[in-house]
């Protein structure tokens, strides 16, 4: 099953942008090779070439010193390549077993043998230590569970070369541990693995070697990663030194601006109440399935609440739809940018202006295209969105740059009062995170009430003025910044039995 992978002078050009420029490095059998770089640096483009979605304009891909050409994803898979992309690729109305075996379902005389498929999947999942119901439809699963399905799909193929693009971006701590064990087992089985992540801890924990990308070029390859300081990797990625990624800025807080009182919904196990002051950043933390996103969907009018009151600037308001929320100055950046955030076939400019364009109507009938163009260009520059132009379709941008465009959409709203950010830096590089944190601080300094949901505990601790912790569908407690530590937050987030066991 062993294989050595070589990229030799790979180049790829899209209209208006050179995505890859002379990239060369090796990935050895029995090695986990990390790829790091800012969003748009070319990492995902390289994986799409490996996976047969793109063909290189120059250079060669070699496996065991033999040049290979993949005209399609099917050709790549047939050659023993498995690529797990950051943006999940699944069929929502099929079951877990059907998604895992798609293209290789057991059949008899052309009829799918569902019983055999389920039995096979159940056996393999148990062997991998993954807890998934083979009969569950993907549409009903959480993003974390869908991510595990994608990972398992690649592993079921027994590939010789496996590439993982931000595989833990939506996983819980427990699911991440399962993934790490799978990666180590594959390494011990002499597979060649590529591992893309913006999380430095993961890279150092899993990877033997690491290659740094910037602006489509290879900046450096470190073959003995353990000997390389973290600051060196950060500087190579962003081209500058970032001493403190969070760069927390204290600010005076005003009166209570946003109150949620006794909100109830199907996904919550108890009524939820919390307040946010003017200029305050309240971080929401909890394990996957704790109910954080579900609570915010109720608050924002995306889901119907059974009971509860929303108060803005001291006045009760009705929020029965997302449109009503936006008109009140309440906006939400969703966790799932692919399904709930971007309009994939629209341009970057259209995605940025999609909400605020109601302000650009002349006489209530004609759209001021010039103002839309100015708004798009302003935020492309402000958030450093990497795109050939505002007219580029957003689906061609990297995941991190899509996230920046969604954030720009709400920054373009002229009268923001409450900003809810659900996993705002998921899959985003260290330099872009630093820029987004600065935007969050600027919004808070303008008097906005900020709610930030994050699964990254260091991020919640680094950015928030106060932390609200959810557990099993209810608010378990809150901590002011000065009293918040990883241990204190986790003791509230973990179920009591796990918390006691950890303390022991």
C-alpha angles and dihedrals in degrees: 000000000000122000140167117220123206130187109199118194094321116191131181129177128190124185106293097357139072102217097181128019120188098324116181132169141124133240113201129211111263091026136111107213116195124214118202134174143117121291108284093024091123103259097122091042089057091051091050089055089050089048095050096247091113131026118219118249089214139005133038141269114216131189115193088350092303118118113238131196121200113196092178144009089258090058091051092049091048089055092057099264123137121186121187107198127210091235104063119240113202142128105249098202095051124084127253092259092048092050093047094051098035107149092014104056114151110250142178118212089340095311118116112244098220094178092055091045093053093045092050093047093046091052095048094045090051090051090052093047093241119145107214131135108237089208097053118108114236092233090065095051128092119251089255091055092047088052090054090051090055091049093048091048090062094044093051089062092065090227122187094213118040126184122190121193112200092326096173098047092110102021127114121235091261093048090047090055089052090051093049090053090050091050092050091048090051091049090051088051088059097250120150111239134192115197122191117192140146089207107098094198091059093049093052093043097050111021130085095188136014138203122202122214128196126174093345095309133105106246098181145340119215112199094184100044096174089067095054119092116235092235089060092058092047093050092048091050099048102024092235140065119268109189098179116019094195097044090186114210119202115217138176113270123220134206122308107290104175128032130181112194125193096327113183131191143154094267094051124082094200138017112279128218131175141149134216124198128216108280094011126132111208114190120209116207133178143129119278107287094026091123102249098130092039091055092051091049088056092048092048095048094246088118127031115254121215095213142348144089134256117207123192120187090344096309125105110237136191115241106177097145141019089254091059090048092052092048088055090052096257115132136175131204103206128227095231103058093176097056103023106023119042131047094224099203094045125088126259089254093051091049092051094047100038094105104030096045089093085074092055098062116120112213088351090283114064125063117227099228092181092061091046090053091048092050093049093047091048094055095039086059096039096051094031094237108189106227133130089235143333087267094064114113108251094228089072092059124092117261093255093052090048087054091052090052091053090050089049089054091065096037086059090062106105099215109039116172106158125026119191113193117191110196092332095179101040108143093000125133125245095257093050091046089056090052093048092049088054090052090050091051090049091052090050091049088054088059100260119147107235127203114186123187115196137164090202105091095197088055093051091048093044100050109026130093089200133009127219114196123206127198129182096342099318140082105262097187146300136246131201115233094255092056098040120109133154091256094048093048095045092049087061095041099049122079109259095254092053092044092053091046091052092049090051 
